[in-house]
Every structure is written in C-alpha cells, then in structure tokens.
Amino acid sequence: MEKIVAQSPLERSSLVKRCAHEGVIAGAKAAVVASIATAIPTLASVRKLPWARANLNHTAQALIISTVAGAAYFIVADKTVLATARKNSFKQSDMKAF
C-alpha cells in the first residue's frame, strides 16, 4: 500500500472523496449480494408456504428485499469509510513522527 500524507486542504479533500467513493462501491456490492440472498428465500417461501402465500403480497416481498439491501449498503459503506479513514489517520501520524 502507498503511504498517503495529506498536507494541503486540496489533498485532504481528495483523500476524503476517495474514502467516500470506496465506501459507496463496497456498499453497492453488499446491497446487490444482500438483495439476491434475500430475494431467493422470500420468493421461494411465497410459492411453497401457505402462510406466506396468504400474507405476503408483492409490496411486502419488495419491502423485505429492499430493507435488507438498504441495511447492507449503509452498514458496509459506513464500515468501509471508517476503516479507510482510520488507516489513513495512522499513516499520517506515522509520517509526522519522523
């Protein structure tokens, strides 16, 4: 990995944008995986289980899938941004020590 030391406000701004971009990409990937992982059992249960067939209409199915996808997006994006910021913070403090 490269050592990044942001000295000027422009460099810090670039670092923040890259941190956020990494979070968005990771969150989007997690949302896609979570959507697929939730859609398959939800749709299968509506076809196979009498209770689910009677009580889960199309809106409920979409709500279940989209809620899981949204939660996965925000959790993974937040963790990614925090991890990247922490990593860059340690790199900056290491460079200031020298």
PyMOL commands that set and color helices and strands:
alter all, ss='L'
color gray80, all
select helices_A, chain A and resi 9-48+50-55+58-97
alter helices_A, ss='H'
color red, helices_A
deselect
rebuild
show_as cartoon
